[in-house]
Every structure is written in structure tokens, then in C-alpha cells.
């Protein structure tokens, strides 16, 4: 199965270039630094970890 396209955070842009992108890949969630694009390390999260991440950053 092909990974979904990278999606940039809606909060990116006004943060001095501090941007993050996310996508799904084989039932997992992946995050990367959009400034580095394909050169960025990818953080891979389970669905449960993704929910925890989102609840933390949206407080």
C-alpha cells in the first residue's frame, strides 16, 4: 500500500519556518520536518501514540 501524501500543519508558516508534515503509512502515522522534506528523519507513531501527541499539542 502506498503512503498517503504529506500534509503540512495548518499552523505552519508563521512560526519562523518551524513546520511539520504528517501522513499515514501502513496503518501508522508519520511526522517529519517540512523544511528538510525528503532529507528529514521520520518519526513513526502508532494510532494510540498519535492520539496522545494530538491531545498534548492542541491543549
BELHU-V777607 format. One record per run of one state. SS is the DSSP state (hx for helix, st for strand, lp for the rest). FROM is the first residue (numbers start at 1). TO is the last residue. Records with the same first field share a line. If there is no record, write none. Layout:
# BELHU-V777607
SS: FROM-TO, FROM-TO
This chain:
# BELHU-V777607
lp: 1-6, 9-19, 26-27, 34-36, 40-42, 46-46, 58-59
st: 7-8, 20-25, 28-33, 43-45
hx: 37-39, 47-57
